[in-house]
Amino acid sequence: MFRFIAKRYAKAQYRFRQEVEAATNDLNAGLALRTATEKHKLAAQLTEQADQMDARIKEVGEMEEKGYYVCEDGHEFVVDSDVDPIMEHGRTCGKEPMFIKRDQMTGQEKYESDRERKDAEDLSKAKREQAKAEEENAAQSEKAAKYFQALATNTRNTTAEKIRKL
């Protein structure tokens, strides 16, 4: 009788350890999936930021070619009509705007503008590379999740088979 109870207890204890291991693997899989989701979101944000930067680089390039006004506070505006830009902007900001056009820039101003554009392009490129790396990390997290899910399923199935045979 004592041996019978010990055998039942040992089986239950073994099954419990296997279920704990399977549950731990399920938790690991869930965490890996959550990490993958976060990595996908981060990659999307970085890509969006890079797209916005590229659009702004293009916009500034076009504005420099056509000419635009900028005030001391950094407010930019293009005046396509016969409206006096200084008067128009003076109503909203109060600072005197300065006209900027690529063909009217000095050599130093062109150099600085080109350097700023290059820095922005480099930053955009770095964000895209970081987004690509985050996508790769997300893929690795998804692989890890599948591994842990398979491990949990295998642990549960193996346990059931082993116990039946005893």
BAFI-3210 file (N, C-alpha, C; in Angstrom, 3 decimals, decimal comma, padded with zeros to 6 digits):
// residues 166
n [1|2|3|4|5|6|7|8|9|10|11|12|13|14|15|16|17|18|19|20|21|22|23|24|25|26|27|28|29|30|31|32|33|34|35|36|37|38|39|40|41|42|43|44|45|46|47|48|49|50|51|52|53|54|55|56|57|58|59|60|61|62|63|64|65|66|67|68|69|70|71|72|73|74|75|76|77|78|79|80|81|82|83|84|85|86|87|88|89|90|91|92|93|94|95|96|97|98|99|100|101|102|103|104|105|106|107|108|109|110|111|112|113|114|115|116|117|118|119|120|121|122|123|124|125|126|127|128|129|130|131|132|133|134|135|136|137|138|139|140|141|142|143|144|145|146|147|148|149|150|151|152|153|154|155|156|157|158|159|160|161|162|163|164|165|166]
n.u [000,818|001,894|003,932|002,429|001,137|003,390|004,348|002,261|002,374|004,959|004,596|002,733|004,208|006,261|004,815|003,877|006,275|006,968|004,815|005,198|007,594|006,718|004,835|006,543|007,997|005,906|005,466|007,925|007,713|005,559|006,673|008,711|007,184|005,943|008,164|008,930|006,758|007,067|009,528|008,843|007,100|008,871|010,630|008,885|008,314|010,867|011,298|009,229|010,068|012,446|011,387|009,958|012,091|013,450|011,510|011,446|014,042|013,962|011,943|013,142|015,262|013,890|012,670|014,921|015,798|013,672|013,356|012,796|011,446|012,747|012,520|014,058|013,183|012,924|010,719|009,432|008,481|006,932|006,472|004,337|002,906|002,109|002,322|003,784|006,363|007,590|005,834|003,608|004,510|005,262|002,917|002,232|004,447|006,341|009,065|011,702|011,797|014,204|015,313|015,981|017,740|019,051|020,745|021,522|023,089|026,121|029,387|030,176|027,687|026,383|028,004|027,540|024,807|024,797|026,278|024,579|022,417|023,647|024,295|021,689|020,784|022,532|021,707|019,094|019,615|020,909|018,797|017,145|018,785|018,893|016,208|016,008|017,679|016,187|013,938|015,105|015,812|013,252|012,348|014,038|013,124|010,555|011,174|012,300|010,053|008,458|010,093|010,042|007,297|006,996|008,648|007,263|004,883|005,932|007,024|004,716|003,342|005,212|005,382|002,789|002,815|004,922|003,973|001,715|002,824|003,985]
n.v [-001,169|001,273|001,544|001,764|004,232|005,867|005,515|006,671|009,246|009,982|009,902|011,955|014,105|014,163|014,718|017,221|018,739|018,605|019,967|022,459|023,156|023,216|025,286|027,375|027,535|028,341|030,891|032,089|032,016|033,766|036,149|036,483|036,882|039,283|040,944|040,838|042,149|044,713|045,366|045,403|047,606|049,656|049,593|050,406|053,014|054,178|053,968|055,593|058,057|058,378|058,574|060,964|062,696|062,481|063,548|066,158|066,992|067,006|068,920|071,246|071,540|072,129|074,496|076,125|076,395|077,772|079,909|081,318|082,597|083,144|083,583|084,890|083,192|080,828|080,355|079,418|080,420|080,614|082,982|083,488|085,410|088,905|089,942|091,703|090,146|090,727|092,413|090,717|088,503|089,860|090,390|088,015|087,016|089,004|089,207|090,041|088,682|086,836|086,612|083,696|082,077|079,721|080,390|082,884|082,649|082,835|081,374|080,133|079,898|078,149|075,926|075,316|074,791|072,559|070,825|070,530|069,302|066,915|065,829|065,434|063,571|061,461|060,883|060,067|057,806|056,258|055,846|054,256|052,008|051,211|050,589|048,411|046,613|046,311|045,029|042,622|041,715|041,403|039,313|037,301|037,114|036,171|033,667|032,539|032,482|030,608|028,386|028,052|027,596|025,203|023,604|023,611|022,326|019,862|018,989|018,635|016,680|014,567|013,997|013,029|010,703|009,238|008,825|007,302|004,918|003,927]
n.w [000,000|000,835|-001,019|-003,360|-002,962|-002,858|-005,434|-006,962|-005,976|-006,804|-009,602|-009,892|-008,916|-010,801|-013,139|-012,410|-012,290|-014,976|-016,120|-014,964|-016,194|-018,870|-018,684|-018,020|-020,383|-022,051|-020,992|-021,625|-024,404|-024,770|-023,811|-025,690|-027,992|-027,307|-027,169|-029,852|-031,043|-029,949|-031,096|-033,803|-033,798|-033,019|-035,189|-037,210|-036,318|-036,519|-039,267|-040,180|-039,114|-040,554|-043,130|-042,852|-042,400|-044,853|-046,539|-045,558|-046,125|-048,899|-049,248|-048,137|-049,891|-052,274|-051,445|-051,071|-053,683|-054,906|-053,212|-050,018|-046,918|-043,657|-040,174|-037,143|-035,164|-036,431|-038,001|-041,058|-044,323|-047,509|-049,981|-052,478|-053,719|-054,318|-051,817|-049,139|-047,549|-045,134|-043,805|-043,718|-042,181|-039,912|-038,592|-037,354|-035,976|-035,322|-035,633|-037,869|-041,065|-043,071|-046,383|-048,204|-050,685|-052,881|-055,083|-054,323|-052,154|-050,223|-050,677|-048,288|-046,970|-048,712|-048,412|-045,670|-045,790|-047,489|-045,894|-043,673|-044,948|-045,750|-043,237|-042,270|-044,147|-043,579|-040,957|-041,451|-042,973|-041,031|-039,257|-040,843|-041,122|-038,463|-038,100|-039,809|-038,462|-036,114|-037,132|-037,870|-035,331|-034,306|-035,892|-034,967|-032,343|-032,823|-033,862|-031,585|-029,943|-031,289|-030,952|-028,131|-027,800|-029,197|-027,647|-025,206|-025,962|-026,775|-024,342|-022,815|-024,341|-024,358|-021,649|-021,130|-022,667|-021,482|-018,877|-019,354|-020,191|-017,928]
ca.u [000,000|002,779|004,622|001,416|000,961|004,642|004,414|001,285|002,906|006,104|004,054|002,114|005,285|006,940|003,919|003,847|007,526|006,891|003,841|005,852|008,540|005,936|004,272|007,662|008,255|004,807|005,755|009,047|007,184|004,765|007,593|009,389|006,221|005,771|009,374|008,855|005,783|007,704|010,570|008,157|006,609|010,027|011,108|007,923|008,527|012,126|011,088|008,402|010,925|013,359|010,581|009,700|013,343|013,693|010,556|011,875|015,257|013,496|011,205|014,090|015,987|013,006|012,495|016,146|015,844|012,651|013,526|011,838|011,770|012,863|012,762|015,002|012,595|012,914|009,495|009,706|007,307|007,152|005,516|004,190|002,098|002,689|002,224|005,066|006,597|007,958|004,580|002,751|005,044|005,302|001,633|002,122|005,625|006,975|010,487|011,918|012,283|015,316|015,075|017,035|017,629|020,314|021,643|021,948|023,904|027,579|030,015|030,110|026,290|026,111|028,736|026,810|023,539|025,111|026,703|023,368|021,673|024,388|024,089|020,314|020,723|023,226|020,834|017,983|020,163|021,150|017,489|016,705|019,603|018,436|014,899|016,274|018,216|015,068|013,124|015,840|015,640|011,872|012,282|014,689|012,204|009,472|011,735|012,428|008,696|008,059|010,892|009,509|005,969|007,209|009,225|006,184|003,998|006,667|007,130|003,401|003,050|006,151|004,971|001,586|003,213|005,740|003,137|000,828|003,605|004,394]
ca.v [000,000|002,413|001,609|002,234|005,674|006,508|005,506|007,672|010,553|010,238|010,228|013,283|015,063|014,225|015,440|018,609|019,361|018,745|021,030|023,724|023,426|023,602|026,617|028,317|027,707|029,164|032,273|032,559|032,255|034,991|037,280|036,640|037,498|040,686|041,633|040,955|043,199|045,987|045,615|045,796|048,978|050,535|049,652|051,227|054,403|054,636|054,126|056,789|059,217|058,508|059,074|062,380|063,413|062,537|064,510|067,496|067,290|067,343|070,175|072,345|071,701|072,847|075,854|076,865|076,697|078,777|081,024|081,348|083,504|082,533|084,599|084,499|082,100|079,612|080,233|079,441|080,579|080,951|083,981|083,357|086,510|090,237|090,375|092,020|089,084|091,280|092,873|089,545|087,723|090,733|090,312|086,771|086,722|090,217|089,185|090,340|087,506|087,001|085,847|082,727|081,423|079,022|081,105|084,132|082,318|082,914|080,055|079,578|079,517|076,940|074,846|074,969|074,184|071,211|070,009|070,208|068,324|065,647|065,309|064,940|062,341|060,423|060,521|059,304|056,491|055,532|055,419|053,129|050,848|050,782|049,960|047,087|045,787|046,001|044,015|041,355|041,308|040,946|037,986|036,367|036,929|035,301|032,310|032,078|032,189|029,320|027,357|027,822|026,984|023,804|022,943|023,418|021,286|018,603|018,581|018,128|015,425|013,553|013,644|012,187|009,389|008,548|008,420|006,201|003,678|003,439]
ca.w [000,000|000,937|-002,296|-004,312|-002,716|-003,238|-006,899|-007,423|-005,603|-007,677|-010,920|-009,808|-008,765|-012,090|-014,048|-011,975|-012,745|-016,436|-016,398|-014,611|-017,270|-020,045|-018,418|-018,110|-021,817|-022,570|-020,590|-022,452|-025,750|-024,708|-023,696|-026,978|-028,909|-026,903|-027,607|-031,313|-031,339|-029,621|-032,089|-035,036|-033,603|-033,035|-036,570|-037,953|-035,910|-037,090|-040,701|-040,351|-038,857|-041,694|-044,239|-042,593|-042,610|-046,293|-047,112|-045,148|-046,893|-050,251|-049,141|-047,932|-051,157|-053,195|-050,935|-051,334|-055,111|-055,202|-052,297|-048,919|-045,819|-042,343|-039,152|-036,092|-034,375|-037,242|-038,798|-042,492|-045,156|-048,899|-050,443|-053,922|-054,245|-054,212|-050,427|-048,524|-046,565|-043,827|-043,196|-043,479|-041,059|-038,749|-037,887|-036,584|-035,152|-034,833|-035,981|-039,276|-041,789|-043,990|-047,610|-048,491|-051,986|-053,132|-055,993|-053,693|-050,983|-050,351|-050,707|-046,930|-046,700|-049,507|-047,753|-044,455|-046,191|-047,992|-044,743|-042,908|-045,737|-045,661|-041,879|-042,189|-044,951|-042,801|-039,839|-042,028|-043,338|-039,779|-038,745|-041,682|-040,749|-037,140|-038,312|-040,387|-037,371|-035,211|-037,813|-037,738|-033,928|-034,169|-036,512|-034,042|-031,211|-033,291|-033,921|-030,197|-029,468|-031,887|-030,301|-026,789|-027,925|-029,574|-026,481|-024,235|-026,506|-026,724|-022,938|-022,391|-025,040|-023,886|-020,286|-021,212|-023,185|-020,488|-017,747|-019,790|-020,301|-016,591]
c.u [000,881|003,513|003,684|001,242|002,219|004,767|003,472|001,809|004,077|005,635|003,466|003,196|006,029|006,108|003,878|005,108|007,500|005,917|004,423|006,842|007,803|005,338|005,357|007,999|007,147|005,021|006,888|008,588|006,371|005,631|008,320|008,454|005,999|006,977|009,360|007,896|006,382|008,770|009,955|007,658|007,764|010,565|010,182|008,101|009,806|012,002|010,260|009,227|011,882|012,608|010,288|010,958|013,649|012,766|010,981|013,135|014,873|012,788|012,152|014,891|015,167|012,809|013,738|016,240|014,873|012,851|012,433|012,323|011,841|013,174|013,729|014,505|012,511|011,628|009,837|008,400|007,733|006,079|005,483|003,432|002,832|002,637|003,628|005,321|006,922|006,715|003,702|003,227|005,070|004,011|001,565|003,267|006,246|008,460|010,623|012,464|013,415|015,039|016,270|016,733|019,006|021,256|022,103|022,830|025,380|028,131|029,937|028,700|025,905|026,782|027,982|025,480|023,764|025,520|025,499|022,530|022,327|024,215|022,682|020,147|021,390|022,363|019,653|018,436|020,390|019,835|016,962|017,490|019,177|017,079|015,077|016,791|017,096|014,146|013,788|015,725|014,236|011,723|012,925|013,802|011,044|009,941|011,859|011,063|008,223|008,810|010,323|008,116|006,090|007,757|008,146|005,245|004,663|006,770|005,812|003,086|003,944|005,769|003,774|001,941|004,002|004,890|002,227|001,574|004,015|003,303]
c.v [001,259|002,641|002,167|003,756|006,427|006,599|006,561|009,089|010,928|010,615|011,644|014,369|015,252|015,034|016,927|019,351|019,590|019,862|022,402|024,110|023,878|025,000|027,691|028,579|028,528|030,636|032,870|032,867|033,546|036,230|037,539|037,277|038,971|041,513|041,844|042,069|044,575|046,350|046,040|047,242|049,977|050,696|050,525|052,708|054,972|054,866|055,376|058,051|059,456|059,043|060,560|063,220|063,554|063,539|065,938|067,917|067,738|068,699|071,369|072,596|072,473|074,291|076,702|077,262|077,817|080,046|081,005|082,317|082,704|083,657|084,053|083,326|080,798|079,399|080,393|079,661|081,007|081,951|083,912|084,524|087,825|090,774|090,631|090,999|089,619|091,744|091,679|088,764|088,550|090,699|089,087|086,571|087,973|090,286|089,417|089,103|087,857|086,106|084,944|082,079|080,896|079,841|082,456|083,892|082,532|081,486|079,362|079,108|078,259|075,727|074,375|074,295|072,751|070,279|069,596|069,165|066,943|065,020|064,734|063,646|061,183|059,941|059,691|057,889|055,638|055,033|054,238|051,849|050,307|050,084|048,552|046,127|045,393|044,963|042,644|040,818|040,767|039,547|036,935|036,089|036,019|033,851|031,724|031,708|030,846|028,167|027,019|027,192|025,505|023,007|022,652|022,304|019,923|018,088|017,982|016,791|014,287|013,073|012,708|010,776|008,596|008,030|007,266|004,873|003,120|002,684]
c.w [000,000|-000,391|-003,377|-004,188|-003,147|-004,757|-007,473|-007,143|-006,526|-009,086|-010,927|-009,715|-010,094|-013,092|-013,697|-012,452|-014,256|-016,829|-016,049|-015,707|-018,533|-019,868|-018,501|-019,577|-022,489|-022,224|-021,425|-023,873|-025,785|-024,620|-025,012|-028,004|-028,578|-027,350|-029,111|-031,709|-031,068|-030,648|-033,422|-034,940|-033,680|-034,454|-037,422|-037,605|-036,535|-038,593|-040,990|-040,130|-040,024|-042,914|-044,074|-042,819|-044,098|-046,969|-046,777|-045,904|-048,301|-050,239|-049,003|-049,208|-052,174|-052,755|-051,217|-052,802|-055,470|-054,398|-051,245|-047,856|-044,528|-041,342|-038,098|-035,259|-035,164|-038,029|-040,270|-043,236|-046,540|-049,278|-051,961|-054,542|-054,093|-052,785|-049,891|-047,407|-045,177|-043,094|-042,822|-042,265|-039,782|-037,945|-036,969|-035,608|-034,542|-035,134|-037,486|-039,986|-042,745|-045,209|-047,872|-049,825|-052,347|-054,012|-055,446|-052,458|-051,273|-050,368|-049,349|-046,600|-047,467|-048,861|-046,506|-044,773|-046,678|-046,857|-043,900|-043,630|-045,638|-044,288|-041,726|-042,983|-044,216|-041,636|-040,321|-042,385|-042,084|-039,180|-039,544|-041,340|-039,386|-037,245|-038,879|-039,310|-036,407|-035,833|-037,727|-036,308|-033,695|-034,762|-035,609|-032,828|-031,603|-033,404|-032,522|-029,637|-030,015|-031,229|-028,930|-026,832|-028,280|-028,395|-025,439|-024,694|-026,417|-025,291|-022,461|-023,048|-024,561|-022,489|-020,317|-021,675|-022,156|-019,327|-018,139|-019,810|-018,962|-015,920]
res [m|f|r|f|i|a|k|r|y|a|k|a|q|y|r|f|r|q|e|v|e|a|a|t|n|d|l|n|a|g|l|a|l|r|t|a|t|e|k|h|k|l|a|a|q|l|t|e|q|a|d|q|m|d|a|r|i|k|e|v|g|e|m|e|e|k|g|y|y|v|c|e|d|g|h|e|f|v|v|d|s|d|v|d|p|i|m|e|h|g|r|t|c|g|k|e|p|m|f|i|k|r|d|q|m|t|g|q|e|k|y|e|s|d|r|e|r|k|d|a|e|d|l|s|k|a|k|r|e|q|a|k|a|e|e|e|n|a|a|q|s|e|k|a|a|k|y|f|q|a|l|a|t|n|t|r|n|t|t|a|e|k|i|r|k|l]
***
